[in-house]
């Protein structure tokens, strides 16, 4: 299942999802500290190798089908000019894409914040954040929850988000140390990492990516529920008898 999941992430060519999978897998391997803890990393490597050769093979078949229609059965070509194609050089395409234009997008958005009051309070959630005309690719949303929060809500919103994320992370570690599972910790690290370079907002379900509420708030709910159970267990343990001398 880990192999299939990593292979699917590789084929979707999402930078945020790929980085999130890698960071979450590394965290899992470091935290577990068992002989088999490195196995998830092996599945990541195998999935990348499989993607490299499969993408090259499928790209060759697509080129052959375009040259000889009807000879090779492949999906019909899309008319969308922004539609990505399978790379004919495998993993080399990832290196060529670099940051996929994200750093330039962030620079364009943050340069729109001109007044000092907007730096503190933000430009407001009603302000347009599309930058298609500026960056010449379909950047219809900020592609970063952190940048979007700073852009719309200012420094005060960004500090609040970072504080909340740190609080959830500390609670997740307490839940793990209390013996209530790693799921909340690993899923929250995955979701938070993905939202560094993707996503739009955490306060609405009407965003264009429409996945932020799933990868962020679901782990937060898991951590909150298990932390409540941990607190109840701690409160139910009787206090040790006093050994003081009167």
C-alpha positions as CSV (number, residue, x, y, z in Angstrom):
1,X,0.0,0.0,0.0
2,X,2.9,2.4,0.8
3,X,4.4,1.6,-2.6
4,X,1.1,2.3,-4.5
5,X,0.5,5.5,-2.5
6,X,4.0,6.8,-3.2
7,X,3.8,5.8,-6.9
8,X,0.5,7.7,-7.2
9,X,2.0,10.8,-5.6
10,X,4.9,10.6,-8.0
11,X,2.7,10.3,-11.0
12,X,0.6,13.3,-9.9
13,X,3.9,15.3,-9.9
14,X,2.7,17.4,-6.9
15,X,5.6,19.1,-5.2
16,X,3.7,19.6,-2.0
17,X,2.4,16.1,-1.7
18,X,5.8,14.6,-2.6
19,X,7.6,16.7,0.1
20,X,4.9,15.9,2.6
21,X,5.2,12.1,2.0
22,X,9.0,12.3,2.3
23,X,9.0,14.3,5.6
24,X,6.2,12.1,7.2
25,X,8.0,8.9,6.2
26,X,11.3,10.2,7.7
27,X,9.5,11.2,10.9
28,X,8.0,7.7,11.1
29,X,11.4,6.1,10.6
30,X,13.1,8.3,13.2
31,X,10.4,8.1,15.9
32,X,9.7,4.3,15.7
33,X,13.4,3.4,16.0
34,X,13.0,-0.3,15.2
35,X,14.8,-2.6,12.8
36,X,12.0,-2.4,10.3
37,X,11.5,1.4,10.6
38,X,13.5,2.1,7.5
39,X,11.1,-0.1,5.3
40,X,8.8,2.9,4.4
41,X,11.9,4.7,3.0
42,X,12.6,1.6,0.9
43,X,9.1,1.8,-0.6
44,X,9.6,5.5,-1.4
45,X,12.8,4.7,-3.3
46,X,11.2,1.8,-5.2
47,X,8.2,3.9,-6.1
48,X,10.5,6.6,-7.5
49,X,12.4,4.1,-9.5
50,X,9.2,2.6,-10.9
51,X,7.9,6.1,-11.7
52,X,11.1,6.9,-13.6
53,X,10.9,3.9,-16.0
54,X,7.1,3.7,-16.2
55,X,6.7,7.4,-17.1
56,X,9.4,7.1,-19.8
57,X,7.6,4.0,-21.2
58,X,4.2,5.7,-21.2
59,X,5.6,8.9,-22.8
60,X,7.1,6.8,-25.6
61,X,3.8,5.0,-26.2
62,X,2.0,8.4,-26.3
63,X,4.5,9.7,-28.8
64,X,4.1,6.6,-30.9
65,X,0.3,6.8,-30.8
66,X,0.5,10.4,-32.0
67,X,2.7,9.4,-34.9
68,X,0.7,6.3,-35.8
69,X,-3.0,6.8,-34.7
70,X,-4.8,3.7,-33.9
71,X,-1.7,1.6,-33.4
72,X,-1.4,2.2,-29.7
73,X,-4.3,2.7,-27.3
74,X,-3.8,5.7,-25.1
75,X,-6.2,8.3,-23.6
76,X,-7.3,11.1,-25.9
77,X,-5.0,14.2,-25.8
78,X,-6.3,17.1,-23.7
79,X,-6.9,20.5,-25.3
80,X,-6.0,22.3,-22.1
81,X,-2.7,24.2,-22.7
82,X,-1.8,23.9,-19.0
83,X,-2.4,20.2,-18.9
84,X,0.8,18.5,-17.8
85,X,2.2,15.5,-19.7
86,X,4.1,12.5,-18.5
87,X,7.8,13.4,-18.6
88,X,9.9,11.5,-21.2
89,X,13.0,11.8,-19.0
90,X,11.4,10.4,-15.8
91,X,12.8,11.9,-12.6
92,X,14.9,14.3,-14.6
93,X,11.7,16.3,-15.3
94,X,11.4,16.9,-11.5
95,X,14.8,18.4,-11.4
96,X,14.1,20.6,-14.4
97,X,10.9,22.0,-12.9
98,X,12.7,23.2,-9.8
99,X,10.3,25.0,-7.5
100,X,7.7,25.0,-10.3
101,X,7.5,28.8,-10.2
102,X,6.3,29.0,-6.6
103,X,9.0,31.3,-5.2
104,X,8.2,33.8,-8.0
105,X,4.5,33.5,-7.2
106,X,5.1,34.2,-3.5
107,X,7.2,37.3,-4.4
108,X,4.4,38.7,-6.6
109,X,1.8,38.2,-3.9
110,X,3.8,39.7,-1.1
111,X,4.8,42.7,-3.2
112,X,1.2,43.6,-3.4
113,X,1.3,44.3,0.3
114,X,2.3,47.9,0.3
115,X,0.9,49.7,3.4
116,X,2.3,49.0,6.9
117,X,-1.2,48.4,8.2
118,X,-1.7,45.7,5.6
119,X,1.5,44.0,6.7
120,X,0.1,43.7,10.2
121,X,-3.6,43.1,9.5
122,X,-3.4,41.7,5.9
123,X,-5.3,42.8,2.8
124,X,-8.5,40.9,3.9
125,X,-9.9,37.6,2.6
126,X,-12.0,39.4,0.0
127,X,-8.9,40.6,-1.9
128,X,-8.0,38.9,-5.2
129,X,-5.0,36.6,-5.0
130,X,-4.9,35.2,-8.5
131,X,-1.5,35.9,-10.2
132,X,-2.1,34.2,-13.6
133,X,-1.2,37.3,-15.6
134,X,1.9,38.0,-13.5
135,X,3.5,34.5,-13.6
136,X,2.1,33.2,-16.8
137,X,0.9,29.9,-15.4
138,X,-2.4,28.9,-13.7
139,X,-1.6,30.4,-10.3
140,X,-5.2,31.1,-9.4
141,X,-4.5,30.6,-5.7
142,X,-1.4,31.3,-3.5
143,X,-0.2,27.6,-3.5
144,X,0.8,28.0,0.2
145,X,-1.4,28.3,3.3
146,X,1.4,30.3,5.0
147,X,1.7,32.8,2.2
148,X,-2.1,33.0,1.9
149,X,-2.5,33.6,5.6
150,X,0.1,36.3,5.6
151,X,-1.4,37.9,2.5
152,X,-5.0,37.9,3.6
153,X,-4.6,38.0,7.4
154,X,-1.3,39.7,7.9
155,X,1.5,39.0,10.4
156,X,-1.0,38.6,13.3
157,X,-2.8,35.8,11.5
158,X,0.5,34.1,10.5
159,X,1.8,34.2,14.1
160,X,-1.5,32.8,15.3
161,X,-1.4,29.9,12.8
162,X,2.2,29.1,13.7
163,X,1.4,29.1,17.4
164,X,-1.6,26.9,16.9
165,X,0.4,24.5,14.7
166,X,3.1,24.3,17.4
167,X,0.5,23.6,20.1
168,X,-1.0,20.8,18.1
169,X,2.4,19.3,17.4
170,X,3.4,19.3,21.1
171,X,0.0,17.7,22.0
172,X,0.7,15.1,19.3
173,X,4.0,14.2,20.8
174,X,2.4,13.9,24.3
175,X,-0.3,11.6,22.8
176,X,2.5,9.4,21.3
177,X,4.5,9.3,24.5
178,X,1.3,8.4,26.4
179,X,0.9,5.3,24.3
180,X,-2.1,6.4,22.2
181,X,-0.6,6.0,18.8
182,X,1.4,7.7,16.1
183,X,-1.3,8.4,13.6
184,X,-2.1,11.9,14.8
185,X,1.5,13.0,14.8
186,X,2.4,11.5,11.4
187,X,-0.7,12.8,9.7
188,X,-0.4,16.3,11.2
189,X,3.2,16.5,10.1
190,X,2.2,15.3,6.6
191,X,-0.6,17.8,6.3
192,X,1.3,20.7,7.6
193,X,4.3,20.0,5.3
194,X,2.0,19.8,2.3
195,X,0.4,23.1,3.1
196,X,3.7,24.9,3.2
197,X,3.9,24.8,-0.6
198,X,0.2,24.3,-1.5
199,X,-3.3,25.1,-0.5
200,X,-5.1,28.4,0.2
201,X,-7.1,28.7,3.4
202,X,-7.9,26.7,6.5
203,X,-11.1,28.6,7.5
204,X,-13.3,27.7,4.6
205,X,-14.1,24.6,2.4
206,X,-14.7,26.8,-0.6
207,X,-11.0,27.0,-1.7
208,X,-9.8,25.9,-5.1
209,X,-7.6,23.0,-3.9
210,X,-10.4,21.9,-1.5
211,X,-8.1,19.5,0.4
212,X,-6.8,21.7,3.3
213,X,-9.6,20.8,5.6
214,X,-8.8,17.1,5.1
215,X,-5.1,17.1,5.6
216,X,-5.0,19.6,8.4
217,X,-8.2,19.5,10.5
218,X,-8.7,15.7,10.4
219,X,-5.2,15.2,12.1
220,X,-6.0,18.0,14.5
221,X,-9.3,16.3,15.5
222,X,-7.4,13.0,16.0
223,X,-4.8,14.7,18.2
224,X,-7.5,16.6,20.2
225,X,-9.6,13.5,20.9
226,X,-6.7,11.3,22.0
227,X,-5.2,14.1,24.1
228,X,-8.5,14.4,25.9
229,X,-8.4,10.6,26.6
230,X,-4.8,11.0,27.8
231,X,-5.9,13.8,30.2
232,X,-8.7,11.7,31.6
233,X,-6.4,8.7,32.1
234,X,-4.0,11.0,33.9
235,X,-6.7,12.5,36.1
236,X,-8.0,9.0,37.1
237,X,-4.7,7.7,38.3
238,X,-4.6,8.0,42.2
239,X,-1.9,10.2,43.7
240,X,1.0,8.4,45.4
241,X,0.8,8.3,49.2
242,X,2.8,11.0,51.0
243,X,6.0,9.8,52.8
244,X,6.6,13.0,54.6
245,X,7.5,13.0,58.3
246,X,5.3,15.0,60.7
